[in-house]
Amino acid sequence: MAGLLTPAAAKMLVGALREQHPNTPIHVHTHDTPGTGIASMIAAAEAGADVVDVAIDAMSGMTSQPSMGALVSMLAGTDADT
């Protein structure tokens, strides 16, 4: 979707999928074109996504996936801490 998945949309989409399919793995993939990829991946994880795609820091951002380092840093100290 070229990075069009906003945090609010990620929460709504993944939450609805999780509610209807509680035992189905949910894998979220988006790009970081607008710069909201990290927030969208966190929202997706909080809504029940099992896997979110990221890219190593040097290859992340813009038309690539959100930064793995940024996501790991944002999740530090949370239930999803790596």
mmCIF file of the N, C-alpha and C atoms, coordinates in Angstrom:
data_MODEL
# 
_entry.id   MODEL 
# 
loop_
_atom_site.group_PDB 
_atom_site.id 
_atom_site.type_symbol 
_atom_site.label_atom_id 
_atom_site.label_alt_id 
_atom_site.label_comp_id 
_atom_site.label_asym_id 
_atom_site.label_entity_id 
_atom_site.label_seq_id 
_atom_site.pdbx_PDB_ins_code 
_atom_site.Cartn_x 
_atom_site.Cartn_y 
_atom_site.Cartn_z 
_atom_site.occupancy 
_atom_site.B_iso_or_equiv 
_atom_site.pdbx_formal_charge 
_atom_site.auth_seq_id 
_atom_site.auth_comp_id 
_atom_site.auth_asym_id 
_atom_site.auth_atom_id 
_atom_site.pdbx_PDB_model_num 
ATOM 1   N N  . MET A 1 1  ? 0.810   -1.199  0.000  1.00 0.00 ? 1  MET A N  1 
ATOM 2   C CA . MET A 1 1  ? 0.000   0.000   0.000  1.00 0.00 ? 1  MET A CA 1 
ATOM 3   C C  . MET A 1 1  ? 0.847   1.255   0.000  1.00 0.00 ? 1  MET A C  1 
ATOM 4   N N  . ALA A 1 2  ? 2.087   1.171   -0.327 1.00 0.00 ? 2  ALA A N  1 
ATOM 5   C CA . ALA A 1 2  ? 2.950   2.343   -0.497 1.00 0.00 ? 2  ALA A CA 1 
ATOM 6   C C  . ALA A 1 2  ? 3.023   3.231   0.733  1.00 0.00 ? 2  ALA A C  1 
ATOM 7   N N  . GLY A 1 3  ? 2.915   2.658   1.897  1.00 0.00 ? 3  GLY A N  1 
ATOM 8   C CA . GLY A 1 3  ? 3.035   3.452   3.111  1.00 0.00 ? 3  GLY A CA 1 
ATOM 9   C C  . GLY A 1 3  ? 1.780   4.212   3.482  1.00 0.00 ? 3  GLY A C  1 
ATOM 10  N N  . LEU A 1 4  ? 0.641   3.805   2.984  1.00 0.00 ? 4  LEU A N  1 
ATOM 11  C CA . LEU A 1 4  ? -0.603  4.518   3.264  1.00 0.00 ? 4  LEU A CA 1 
ATOM 12  C C  . LEU A 1 4  ? -1.301  4.036   4.526  1.00 0.00 ? 4  LEU A C  1 
ATOM 13  N N  . LEU A 1 5  ? -0.737  3.057   5.207  1.00 0.00 ? 5  LEU A N  1 
ATOM 14  C CA . LEU A 1 5  ? -1.354  2.510   6.414  1.00 0.00 ? 5  LEU A CA 1 
ATOM 15  C C  . LEU A 1 5  ? -1.014  3.412   7.602  1.00 0.00 ? 5  LEU A C  1 
ATOM 16  N N  . THR A 1 6  ? -1.988  4.162   8.072  1.00 0.00 ? 6  THR A N  1 
ATOM 17  C CA . THR A 1 6  ? -1.782  5.037   9.224  1.00 0.00 ? 6  THR A CA 1 
ATOM 18  C C  . THR A 1 6  ? -1.908  4.228   10.509 1.00 0.00 ? 6  THR A C  1 
ATOM 19  N N  . PRO A 1 7  ? -1.418  4.757   11.629 1.00 0.00 ? 7  PRO A N  1 
ATOM 20  C CA . PRO A 1 7  ? -1.583  4.030   12.887 1.00 0.00 ? 7  PRO A CA 1 
ATOM 21  C C  . PRO A 1 7  ? -3.047  3.726   13.219 1.00 0.00 ? 7  PRO A C  1 
ATOM 22  N N  . ALA A 1 8  ? -3.922  4.681   13.008 1.00 0.00 ? 8  ALA A N  1 
ATOM 23  C CA . ALA A 1 8  ? -5.345  4.449   13.297 1.00 0.00 ? 8  ALA A CA 1 
ATOM 24  C C  . ALA A 1 8  ? -5.922  3.366   12.394 1.00 0.00 ? 8  ALA A C  1 
ATOM 25  N N  . ALA A 1 9  ? -5.550  3.391   11.119 1.00 0.00 ? 9  ALA A N  1 
ATOM 26  C CA . ALA A 1 9  ? -6.041  2.377   10.182 1.00 0.00 ? 9  ALA A CA 1 
ATOM 27  C C  . ALA A 1 9  ? -5.470  1.004   10.526 1.00 0.00 ? 9  ALA A C  1 
ATOM 28  N N  . ALA A 1 10 ? -4.200  0.952   10.950 1.00 0.00 ? 10 ALA A N  1 
ATOM 29  C CA . ALA A 1 10 ? -3.580  -0.319  11.335 1.00 0.00 ? 10 ALA A CA 1 
ATOM 30  C C  . ALA A 1 10 ? -4.318  -0.924  12.520 1.00 0.00 ? 10 ALA A C  1 
ATOM 31  N N  . LYS A 1 11 ? -4.622  -0.086  13.491 1.00 0.00 ? 11 LYS A N  1 
ATOM 32  C CA . LYS A 1 11 ? -5.343  -0.561  14.678 1.00 0.00 ? 11 LYS A CA 1 
ATOM 33  C C  . LYS A 1 11 ? -6.724  -1.091  14.297 1.00 0.00 ? 11 LYS A C  1 
ATOM 34  N N  . MET A 1 12 ? -7.433  -0.348  13.432 1.00 0.00 ? 12 MET A N  1 
ATOM 35  C CA . MET A 1 12 ? -8.767  -0.753  13.019 1.00 0.00 ? 12 MET A CA 1 
ATOM 36  C C  . MET A 1 12 ? -8.724  -2.041  12.199 1.00 0.00 ? 12 MET A C  1 
ATOM 37  N N  . LEU A 1 13 ? -7.832  -2.110  11.226 1.00 0.00 ? 13 LEU A N  1 
ATOM 38  C CA . LEU A 1 13 ? -7.736  -3.271  10.341 1.00 0.00 ? 13 LEU A CA 1 
ATOM 39  C C  . LEU A 1 13 ? -7.325  -4.529  11.095 1.00 0.00 ? 13 LEU A C  1 
ATOM 40  N N  . VAL A 1 14 ? -6.215  -4.437  11.821 1.00 0.00 ? 14 VAL A N  1 
ATOM 41  C CA . VAL A 1 14 ? -5.713  -5.617  12.532 1.00 0.00 ? 14 VAL A CA 1 
ATOM 42  C C  . VAL A 1 14 ? -6.676  -6.019  13.645 1.00 0.00 ? 14 VAL A C  1 
ATOM 43  N N  . GLY A 1 15 ? -7.247  -5.044  14.338 1.00 0.00 ? 15 GLY A N  1 
ATOM 44  C CA . GLY A 1 15 ? -8.209  -5.359  15.383 1.00 0.00 ? 15 GLY A CA 1 
ATOM 45  C C  . GLY A 1 15 ? -9.423  -6.113  14.848 1.00 0.00 ? 15 GLY A C  1 
ATOM 46  N N  . ALA A 1 16 ? -9.935  -5.672  13.696 1.00 0.00 ? 16 ALA A N  1 
ATOM 47  C CA . ALA A 1 16 ? -11.090 -6.344  13.087 1.00 0.00 ? 16 ALA A CA 1 
ATOM 48  C C  . ALA A 1 16 ? -10.725 -7.744  12.619 1.00 0.00 ? 16 ALA A C  1 
ATOM 49  N N  . LEU A 1 17 ? -9.551  -7.877  12.009 1.00 0.00 ? 17 LEU A N  1 
ATOM 50  C CA . LEU A 1 17 ? -9.107  -9.208  11.573 1.00 0.00 ? 17 LEU A CA 1 
ATOM 51  C C  . LEU A 1 17 ? -8.917  -10.143 12.757 1.00 0.00 ? 17 LEU A C  1 
ATOM 52  N N  . ARG A 1 18 ? -8.284  -9.634  13.814 1.00 0.00 ? 18 ARG A N  1 
ATOM 53  C CA . ARG A 1 18 ? -8.032  -10.467 15.001 1.00 0.00 ? 18 ARG A CA 1 
ATOM 54  C C  . ARG A 1 18 ? -9.345  -10.890 15.637 1.00 0.00 ? 18 ARG A C  1 
ATOM 55  N N  . GLU A 1 19 ? -10.311 -9.988  15.694 1.00 0.00 ? 19 GLU A N  1 
ATOM 56  C CA . GLU A 1 19 ? -11.604 -10.311 16.289 1.00 0.00 ? 19 GLU A CA 1 
ATOM 57  C C  . GLU A 1 19 ? -12.311 -11.424 15.521 1.00 0.00 ? 19 GLU A C  1 
ATOM 58  N N  . GLN A 1 20 ? -12.269 -11.370 14.209 1.00 0.00 ? 20 GLN A N  1 
ATOM 59  C CA . GLN A 1 20 ? -12.952 -12.356 13.372 1.00 0.00 ? 20 GLN A CA 1 
ATOM 60  C C  . GLN A 1 20 ? -12.163 -13.654 13.213 1.00 0.00 ? 20 GLN A C  1 
ATOM 61  N N  . HIS A 1 21 ? -10.840 -13.569 13.354 1.00 0.00 ? 21 HIS A N  1 
ATOM 62  C CA . HIS A 1 21 ? -9.963  -14.734 13.130 1.00 0.00 ? 21 HIS A CA 1 
ATOM 63  C C  . HIS A 1 21 ? -8.928  -14.824 14.250 1.00 0.00 ? 21 HIS A C  1 
ATOM 64  N N  . PRO A 1 22 ? -9.359  -15.189 15.447 1.00 0.00 ? 22 PRO A N  1 
ATOM 65  C CA . PRO A 1 22 ? -8.458  -15.156 16.603 1.00 0.00 ? 22 PRO A CA 1 
ATOM 66  C C  . PRO A 1 22 ? -7.267  -16.104 16.526 1.00 0.00 ? 22 PRO A C  1 
ATOM 67  N N  . ASN A 1 23 ? -7.337  -17.139 15.710 1.00 0.00 ? 23 ASN A N  1 
ATOM 68  C CA . ASN A 1 23 ? -6.243  -18.110 15.649 1.00 0.00 ? 23 ASN A CA 1 
ATOM 69  C C  . ASN A 1 23 ? -5.417  -18.041 14.367 1.00 0.00 ? 23 ASN A C  1 
ATOM 70  N N  . THR A 1 24 ? -5.713  -17.072 13.521 1.00 0.00 ? 24 THR A N  1 
ATOM 71  C CA . THR A 1 24 ? -5.001  -16.927 12.254 1.00 0.00 ? 24 THR A CA 1 
ATOM 72  C C  . THR A 1 24 ? -3.821  -15.981 12.426 1.00 0.00 ? 24 THR A C  1 
ATOM 73  N N  . PRO A 1 25 ? -2.624  -16.373 12.003 1.00 0.00 ? 25 PRO A N  1 
ATOM 74  C CA . PRO A 1 25 ? -1.482  -15.451 12.084 1.00 0.00 ? 25 PRO A CA 1 
ATOM 75  C C  . PRO A 1 25 ? -1.719  -14.214 11.213 1.00 0.00 ? 25 PRO A C  1 
ATOM 76  N N  . ILE A 1 26 ? -1.393  -13.060 11.759 1.00 0.00 ? 26 ILE A N  1 
ATOM 77  C CA . ILE A 1 26 ? -1.528  -11.801 11.018 1.00 0.00 ? 26 ILE A CA 1 
ATOM 78  C C  . ILE A 1 26 ? -0.142  -11.207 10.826 1.00 0.00 ? 26 ILE A C  1 
ATOM 79  N N  . HIS A 1 27 ? 0.211   -10.953 9.564  1.00 0.00 ? 27 HIS A N  1 
ATOM 80  C CA . HIS A 1 27 ? 1.513   -10.423 9.170  1.00 0.00 ? 27 HIS A CA 1 
ATOM 81  C C  . HIS A 1 27 ? 1.269   -9.095  8.466  1.00 0.00 ? 27 HIS A C  1 
ATOM 82  N N  . VAL A 1 28 ? 1.859   -8.015  8.974  1.00 0.00 ? 28 VAL A N  1 
ATOM 83  C CA . VAL A 1 28 ? 1.629   -6.680  8.416  1.00 0.00 ? 28 VAL A CA 1 
ATOM 84  C C  . VAL A 1 28 ? 2.866   -6.198  7.669  1.00 0.00 ? 28 VAL A C  1 
ATOM 85  N N  . HIS A 1 29 ? 2.634   -5.728  6.461  1.00 0.00 ? 29 HIS A N  1 
ATOM 86  C CA . HIS A 1 29 ? 3.708   -5.195  5.614  1.00 0.00 ? 29 HIS A CA 1 
ATOM 87  C C  . HIS A 1 29 ? 3.272   -3.836  5.089  1.00 0.00 ? 29 HIS A C  1 
ATOM 88  N N  . THR A 1 30 ? 4.106   -2.842  5.257  1.00 0.00 ? 30 THR A N  1 
ATOM 89  C CA . THR A 1 30 ? 3.854   -1.523  4.686  1.00 0.00 ? 30 THR A CA 1 
ATOM 90  C C  . THR A 1 30 ? 5.199   -0.860  4.390  1.00 0.00 ? 30 THR A C  1 
ATOM 91  N N  . HIS A 1 31 ? 5.146   0.297   3.798  1.00 0.00 ? 31 HIS A N  1 
ATOM 92  C CA . HIS A 1 31 ? 6.360   1.060   3.518  1.00 0.00 ? 31 HIS A CA 1 
ATOM 93  C C  . HIS A 1 31 ? 6.335   2.321   4.369  1.00 0.00 ? 31 HIS A C  1 
ATOM 94  N N  . ASP A 1 32 ? 7.472   2.976   4.480  1.00 0.00 ? 32 ASP A N  1 
ATOM 95  C CA . ASP A 1 32 ? 7.603   4.117   5.379  1.00 0.00 ? 32 ASP A CA 1 
ATOM 96  C C  . ASP A 1 32 ? 7.585   5.446   4.628  1.00 0.00 ? 32 ASP A C  1 
ATOM 97  N N  . THR A 1 33 ? 6.925   5.486   3.491  1.00 0.00 ? 33 THR A N  1 
ATOM 98  C CA . THR A 1 33 ? 6.935   6.667   2.632  1.00 0.00 ? 33 THR A CA 1 
ATOM 99  C C  . THR A 1 33 ? 6.532   7.940   3.376  1.00 0.00 ? 33 THR A C  1 
ATOM 100 N N  . PRO A 1 34 ? 5.425   7.952   4.146  1.00 0.00 ? 34 PRO A N  1 
ATOM 101 C CA . PRO A 1 34 ? 5.061   9.198   4.836  1.00 0.00 ? 34 PRO A CA 1 
ATOM 102 C C  . PRO A 1 34 ? 5.776   9.394   6.174  1.00 0.00 ? 34 PRO A C  1 
ATOM 103 N N  . GLY A 1 35 ? 6.590   8.421   6.605  1.00 0.00 ? 35 GLY A N  1 
ATOM 104 C CA . GLY A 1 35 ? 7.303   8.545   7.869  1.00 0.00 ? 35 GLY A CA 1 
ATOM 105 C C  . GLY A 1 35 ? 6.535   8.061   9.080  1.00 0.00 ? 35 GLY A C  1 
ATOM 106 N N  . THR A 1 36 ? 5.407   7.406   8.879  1.00 0.00 ? 36 THR A N  1 
ATOM 107 C CA . THR A 1 36 ? 4.593   6.930   10.003 1.00 0.00 ? 36 THR A CA 1 
ATOM 108 C C  . THR A 1 36 ? 4.672   5.415   10.180 1.00 0.00 ? 36 THR A C  1 
ATOM 109 N N  . GLY A 1 37 ? 5.627   4.786   9.520  1.00 0.00 ? 37 GLY A N  1 
ATOM 110 C CA . GLY A 1 37 ? 5.722   3.328   9.556  1.00 0.00 ? 37 GLY A CA 1 
ATOM 111 C C  . GLY A 1 37 ? 5.911   2.746   10.938 1.00 0.00 ? 37 GLY A C  1 
ATOM 112 N N  . ILE A 1 38 ? 6.780   3.349   11.748 1.00 0.00 ? 38 ILE A N  1 
ATOM 113 C CA . ILE A 1 38 ? 7.016   2.827   13.099 1.00 0.00 ? 38 ILE A CA 1 
ATOM 114 C C  . ILE A 1 38 ? 5.730   2.885   13.916 1.00 0.00 ? 38 ILE A C  1 
ATOM 115 N N  . ALA A 1 39 ? 5.058   4.031   13.889 1.00 0.00 ? 39 ALA A N  1 
ATOM 116 C CA . ALA A 1 39 ? 3.807   4.176   14.645 1.00 0.00 ? 39 ALA A CA 1 
ATOM 117 C C  . ALA A 1 39 ? 2.762   3.186   14.140 1.00 0.00 ? 39 ALA A C  1 
ATOM 118 N N  . SER A 1 40 ? 2.709   2.964   12.842 1.00 0.00 ? 40 SER A N  1 
ATOM 119 C CA . SER A 1 40 ? 1.745   2.014   12.284 1.00 0.00 ? 40 SER A CA 1 
ATOM 120 C C  . SER A 1 40 ? 2.061   0.588   12.706 1.00 0.00 ? 40 SER A C  1 
ATOM 121 N N  . MET A 1 41 ? 3.348   0.224   12.736 1.00 0.00 ? 41 MET A N  1 
ATOM 122 C CA . MET A 1 41 ? 3.724   -1.125  13.143 1.00 0.00 ? 41 MET A CA 1 
ATOM 123 C C  . MET A 1 41 ? 3.442   -1.349  14.622 1.00 0.00 ? 41 MET A C  1 
ATOM 124 N N  . ILE A 1 42 ? 3.673   -0.338  15.452 1.00 0.00 ? 42 ILE A N  1 
ATOM 125 C CA . ILE A 1 42 ? 3.363   -0.466  16.883 1.00 0.00 ? 42 ILE A CA 1 
ATOM 126 C C  . ILE A 1 42 ? 1.856   -0.614  17.075 1.00 0.00 ? 42 ILE A C  1 
ATOM 127 N N  . ALA A 1 43 ? 1.076   0.185   16.359 1.00 0.00 ? 43 ALA A N  1 
ATOM 128 C CA . ALA A 1 43 ? -0.386  0.083   16.461 1.00 0.00 ? 43 ALA A CA 1 
ATOM 129 C C  . ALA A 1 43 ? -0.861  -1.289  16.007 1.00 0.00 ? 43 ALA A C  1 
ATOM 130 N N  . ALA A 1 44 ? -0.268  -1.809  14.931 1.00 0.00 ? 44 ALA A N  1 
ATOM 131 C CA . ALA A 1 44 ? -0.649  -3.139  14.439 1.00 0.00 ? 44 ALA A CA 1 
ATOM 132 C C  . ALA A 1 44 ? -0.311  -4.210  15.469 1.00 0.00 ? 44 ALA A C  1 
ATOM 133 N N  . ALA A 1 45 ? 0.873   -4.124  16.066 1.00 0.00 ? 45 ALA A N  1 
ATOM 134 C CA . ALA A 1 45 ? 1.269   -5.104  17.079 1.00 0.00 ? 45 ALA A CA 1 
ATOM 135 C C  . ALA A 1 45 ? 0.351   -5.036  18.291 1.00 0.00 ? 45 ALA A C  1 
ATOM 136 N N  . GLU A 1 46 ? 0.029   -3.827  18.727 1.00 0.00 ? 46 GLU A N  1 
ATOM 137 C CA . GLU A 1 46 ? -0.852  -3.667  19.884 1.00 0.00 ? 46 GLU A CA 1 
ATOM 138 C C  . GLU A 1 46 ? -2.263  -4.191  19.598 1.00 0.00 ? 46 GLU A C  1 
ATOM 139 N N  . ALA A 1 47 ? -2.664  -4.150  18.326 1.00 0.00 ? 47 ALA A N  1 
ATOM 140 C CA . ALA A 1 47 ? -3.999  -4.628  17.944 1.00 0.00 ? 47 ALA A CA 1 
ATOM 141 C C  . ALA A 1 47 ? -4.038  -6.131  17.713 1.00 0.00 ? 47 ALA A C  1 
ATOM 142 N N  . GLY A 1 48 ? -2.867  -6.796  17.760 1.00 0.00 ? 48 GLY A N  1 
ATOM 143 C CA . GLY A 1 48 ? -2.861  -8.244  17.649 1.00 0.00 ? 48 GLY A CA 1 
ATOM 144 C C  . GLY A 1 48 ? -2.088  -8.837  16.496 1.00 0.00 ? 48 GLY A C  1 
ATOM 145 N N  . ALA A 1 49 ? -1.329  -8.039  15.748 1.00 0.00 ? 49 ALA A N  1 
ATOM 146 C CA . ALA A 1 49 ? -0.510  -8.596  14.667 1.00 0.00 ? 49 ALA A CA 1 
ATOM 147 C C  . ALA A 1 49 ? 0.571   -9.490  15.269 1.00 0.00 ? 49 ALA A C  1 
ATOM 148 N N  . ASP A 1 50 ? 0.831   -10.591 14.612 1.00 0.00 ? 50 ASP A N  1 
ATOM 149 C CA . ASP A 1 50 ? 1.862   -11.519 15.073 1.00 0.00 ? 50 ASP A CA 1 
ATOM 150 C C  . ASP A 1 50 ? 3.239   -11.149 14.536 1.00 0.00 ? 50 ASP A C  1 
ATOM 151 N N  . VAL A 1 51 ? 3.275   -10.585 13.335 1.00 0.00 ? 51 VAL A N  1 
ATOM 152 C CA . VAL A 1 51 ? 4.531   -10.236 12.665 1.00 0.00 ? 51 VAL A CA 1 
ATOM 153 C C  . VAL A 1 51 ? 4.357   -8.896  11.981 1.00 0.00 ? 51 VAL A C  1 
ATOM 154 N N  . VAL A 1 52 ? 5.376   -8.039  12.083 1.00 0.00 ? 52 VAL A N  1 
ATOM 155 C CA . VAL A 1 52 ? 5.409   -6.799  11.306 1.00 0.00 ? 52 VAL A CA 1 
ATOM 156 C C  . VAL A 1 52 ? 6.745   -6.747  10.572 1.00 0.00 ? 52 VAL A C  1 
ATOM 157 N N  . ASP A 1 53 ? 6.716   -6.253  9.357  1.00 0.00 ? 53 ASP A N  1 
ATOM 158 C CA . ASP A 1 53 ? 7.940   -6.167  8.564  1.00 0.00 ? 53 ASP A CA 1 
ATOM 159 C C  . ASP A 1 53 ? 8.692   -4.886  8.872  1.00 0.00 ? 53 ASP A C  1 
ATOM 160 N N  . VAL A 1 54 ? 10.015  -5.011  8.980  1.00 0.00 ? 54 VAL A N  1 
ATOM 161 C CA . VAL A 1 54 ? 10.907  -3.873  9.150  1.00 0.00 ? 54 VAL A CA 1 
ATOM 162 C C  . VAL A 1 54 ? 12.138  -4.116  8.284  1.00 0.00 ? 54 VAL A C  1 
ATOM 163 N N  . ALA A 1 55 ? 12.983  -3.106  8.186  1.00 0.00 ? 55 ALA A N  1 
ATOM 164 C CA . ALA A 1 55 ? 14.232  -3.230  7.429  1.00 0.00 ? 55 ALA A CA 1 
ATOM 165 C C  . ALA A 1 55 ? 15.388  -2.788  8.320  1.00 0.00 ? 55 ALA A C  1 
ATOM 166 N N  . ILE A 1 56 ? 16.582  -3.336  8.069  1.00 0.00 ? 56 ILE A N  1 
ATOM 167 C CA . ILE A 1 56 ? 17.734  -2.873  8.833  1.00 0.00 ? 56 ILE A CA 1 
ATOM 168 C C  . ILE A 1 56 ? 17.874  -1.370  8.625  1.00 0.00 ? 56 ILE A C  1 
ATOM 169 N N  . ASP A 1 57 ? 18.398  -0.699  9.618  1.00 0.00 ? 57 ASP A N  1 
ATOM 170 C CA . ASP A 1 57 ? 18.377  0.763   9.632  1.00 0.00 ? 57 ASP A CA 1 
ATOM 171 C C  . ASP A 1 57 ? 18.907  1.406   8.356  1.00 0.00 ? 57 ASP A C  1 
ATOM 172 N N  . ALA A 1 58 ? 20.031  0.941   7.853  1.00 0.00 ? 58 ALA A N  1 
ATOM 173 C CA . ALA A 1 58 ? 20.644  1.562   6.681  1.00 0.00 ? 58 ALA A CA 1 
ATOM 174 C C  . ALA A 1 58 ? 19.797  1.408   5.422  1.00 0.00 ? 58 ALA A C  1 
ATOM 175 N N  . MET A 1 59 ? 18.905  0.447   5.405  1.00 0.00 ? 59 MET A N  1 
ATOM 176 C CA . MET A 1 59 ? 18.074  0.190   4.223  1.00 0.00 ? 59 MET A CA 1 
ATOM 177 C C  . MET A 1 59 ? 16.613  0.597   4.440  1.00 0.00 ? 59 MET A C  1 
ATOM 178 N N  . SER A 1 60 ? 16.309  1.259   5.545  1.00 0.00 ? 60 SER A N  1 
ATOM 179 C CA . SER A 1 60 ? 14.919  1.542   5.904  1.00 0.00 ? 60 SER A CA 1 
ATOM 180 C C  . SER A 1 60 ? 14.467  2.935   5.468  1.00 0.00 ? 60 SER A C  1 
ATOM 181 N N  . GLY A 1 61 ? 13.185  3.166   5.651  1.00 0.00 ? 61 GLY A N  1 
ATOM 182 C CA . GLY A 1 61 ? 12.605  4.476   5.389  1.00 0.00 ? 61 GLY A CA 1 
ATOM 183 C C  . GLY A 1 61 ? 12.161  4.661   3.954  1.00 0.00 ? 61 GLY A C  1 
ATOM 184 N N  . MET A 1 62 ? 11.435  5.724   3.749  1.00 0.00 ? 62 MET A N  1 
ATOM 185 C CA . MET A 1 62 ? 10.905  6.107   2.444  1.00 0.00 ? 62 MET A CA 1 
ATOM 186 C C  . MET A 1 62 ? 10.192  4.927   1.779  1.00 0.00 ? 62 MET A C  1 
ATOM 187 N N  . THR A 1 63 ? 10.690  4.458   0.643  1.00 0.00 ? 63 THR A N  1 
ATOM 188 C CA . THR A 1 63 ? 9.975   3.394   -0.063 1.00 0.00 ? 63 THR A CA 1 
ATOM 189 C C  . THR A 1 63 ? 10.317  2.005   0.470  1.00 0.00 ? 63 THR A C  1 
ATOM 190 N N  . SER A 1 64 ? 11.131  1.939   1.509  1.00 0.00 ? 64 SER A N  1 
ATOM 191 C CA . SER A 1 64 ? 11.434  0.666   2.159  1.00 0.00 ? 64 SER A CA 1 
ATOM 192 C C  . SER A 1 64 ? 10.526  0.527   3.389  1.00 0.00 ? 64 SER A C  1 
ATOM 193 N N  . GLN A 1 65 ? 10.798  -0.469  4.195  1.00 0.00 ? 65 GLN A N  1 
ATOM 194 C CA . GLN A 1 65 ? 10.017  -0.697  5.402  1.00 0.00 ? 65 GLN A CA 1 
ATOM 195 C C  . GLN A 1 65 ? 10.544  0.208   6.522  1.00 0.00 ? 65 GLN A C  1 
ATOM 196 N N  . PRO A 1 66 ? 9.780   0.310   7.611  1.00 0.00 ? 66 PRO A N  1 
ATOM 197 C CA . PRO A 1 66 ? 10.239  1.104   8.759  1.00 0.00 ? 66 PRO A CA 1 
ATOM 198 C C  . PRO A 1 66 ? 11.524  0.532   9.352  1.00 0.00 ? 66 PRO A C  1 
ATOM 199 N N  . SER A 1 67 ? 12.238  1.354   10.088 1.00 0.00 ? 67 SER A N  1 
ATOM 200 C CA . SER A 1 67 ? 13.527  1.006   10.682 1.00 0.00 ? 67 SER A CA 1 
ATOM 201 C C  . SER A 1 67 ? 13.401  -0.001  11.815 1.00 0.00 ? 67 SER A C  1 
ATOM 202 N N  . MET A 1 68 ? 14.183  -1.088  11.722 1.00 0.00 ? 68 MET A N  1 
ATOM 203 C CA . MET A 1 68 ? 14.186  -2.099  12.775 1.00 0.00 ? 68 MET A CA 1 
ATOM 204 C C  . MET A 1 68 ? 14.727  -1.504  14.076 1.00 0.00 ? 68 MET A C  1 
ATOM 205 N N  . GLY A 1 69 ? 15.792  -0.738  13.995 1.00 0.00 ? 69 GLY A N  1 
ATOM 206 C CA . GLY A 1 69 ? 16.376  -0.144  15.202 1.00 0.00 ? 69 GLY A CA 1 
ATOM 207 C C  . GLY A 1 69 ? 15.405  0.780   15.909 1.00 0.00 ? 69 GLY A C  1 
ATOM 208 N N  . ALA A 1 70 ? 14.687  1.578   15.139 1.00 0.00 ? 70 ALA A N  1 
ATOM 209 C CA . ALA A 1 70 ? 13.704  2.496   15.729 1.00 0.00 ? 70 ALA A CA 1 
ATOM 210 C C  . ALA A 1 70 ? 12.570  1.719   16.387 1.00 0.00 ? 70 ALA A C  1 
ATOM 211 N N  . LEU A 1 71 ? 12.117  0.658   15.743 1.00 0.00 ? 71 LEU A N  1 
ATOM 212 C CA . LEU A 1 71 ? 11.030  -0.144  16.323 1.00 0.00 ? 71 LEU A CA 1 
ATOM 213 C C  . LEU A 1 71 ? 11.492  -0.825  17.605 1.00 0.00 ? 71 LEU A C  1 
ATOM 214 N N  . VAL A 1 72 ? 12.666  -1.406  17.590 1.00 0.00 ? 72 VAL A N  1 
ATOM 215 C CA . VAL A 1 72 ? 13.197  -2.064  18.795 1.00 0.00 ? 72 VAL A CA 1 
ATOM 216 C C  . VAL A 1 72 ? 13.331  -1.046  19.926 1.00 0.00 ? 72 VAL A C  1 
ATOM 217 N N  . SER A 1 73 ? 13.821  0.155   19.620 1.00 0.00 ? 73 SER A N  1 
ATOM 218 C CA . SER A 1 73 ? 13.966  1.199   20.639 1.00 0.00 ? 73 SER A CA 1 
ATOM 219 C C  . SER A 1 73 ? 12.618  1.626   21.202 1.00 0.00 ? 73 SER A C  1 
ATOM 220 N N  . MET A 1 74 ? 11.626  1.760   20.332 1.00 0.00 ? 74 MET A N  1 
ATOM 221 C CA . MET A 1 74 ? 10.301  2.186   20.781 1.00 0.00 ? 74 MET A CA 1 
ATOM 222 C C  . MET A 1 74 ? 9.616   1.121   21.641 1.00 0.00 ? 74 MET A C  1 
ATOM 223 N N  . LEU A 1 75 ? 9.959   -0.150  21.433 1.00 0.00 ? 75 LEU A N  1 
ATOM 224 C CA . LEU A 1 75 ? 9.326   -1.232  22.188 1.00 0.00 ? 75 LEU A CA 1 
ATOM 225 C C  . LEU A 1 75 ? 10.073  -1.576  23.482 1.00 0.00 ? 75 LEU A C  1 
ATOM 226 N N  . ALA A 1 76 ? 11.232  -0.968  23.701 1.00 0.00 ? 76 ALA A N  1 
ATOM 227 C CA . ALA A 1 76 ? 12.010  -1.241  24.903 1.00 0.00 ? 76 ALA A CA 1 
ATOM 228 C C  . ALA A 1 76 ? 11.193  -0.903  26.151 1.00 0.00 ? 76 ALA A C  1 
ATOM 229 N N  . GLY A 1 77 ? 11.159  -1.831  27.088 1.00 0.00 ? 77 GLY A N  1 
ATOM 230 C CA . GLY A 1 77 ? 10.438  -1.624  28.327 1.00 0.00 ? 77 GLY A CA 1 
ATOM 231 C C  . GLY A 1 77 ? 8.942   -1.908  28.246 1.00 0.00 ? 77 GLY A C  1 
ATOM 232 N N  . THR A 1 78 ? 8.455   -2.363  27.092 1.00 0.00 ? 78 THR A N  1 
ATOM 233 C CA . THR A 1 78 ? 7.042   -2.699  26.940 1.00 0.00 ? 78 THR A CA 1 
ATOM 234 C C  . THR A 1 78 ? 6.879   -4.217  26.962 1.00 0.00 ? 78 THR A C  1 
ATOM 235 N N  . ASP A 1 79 ? 5.654   -4.689  26.874 1.00 0.00 ? 79 ASP A N  1 
ATOM 236 C CA . ASP A 1 79 ? 5.403   -6.130  26.814 1.00 0.00 ? 79 ASP A CA 1 
ATOM 237 C C  . ASP A 1 79 ? 5.993   -6.747  25.546 1.00 0.00 ? 79 ASP A C  1 
ATOM 238 N N  . ALA A 1 80 ? 6.212   -5.941  24.517 1.00 0.00 ? 80 ALA A N  1 
ATOM 239 C CA . ALA A 1 80 ? 6.763   -6.433  23.263 1.00 0.00 ? 80 ALA A CA 1 
ATOM 240 C C  . ALA A 1 80 ? 8.273   -6.213  23.160 1.00 0.00 ? 80 ALA A C  1 
ATOM 241 N N  . ASP A 1 81 ? 8.917   -5.911  24.262 1.00 0.00 ? 81 ASP A N  1 
ATOM 242 C CA . ASP A 1 81 ? 10.373  -5.683  24.283 1.00 0.00 ? 81 ASP A CA 1 
ATOM 243 C C  . ASP A 1 81 ? 11.092  -6.878  23.682 1.00 0.00 ? 81 ASP A C  1 
ATOM 244 N N  . THR A 1 82 ? 12.030  -6.600  22.813 1.00 0.00 ? 82 THR A N  1 
ATOM 245 C CA . THR A 1 82 ? 12.788  -7.683  22.190 1.00 0.00 ? 82 THR A CA 1 
ATOM 246 C C  . THR A 1 82 ? 14.028  -7.970  22.991 1.00 0.00 ? 82 THR A C  1 
# 
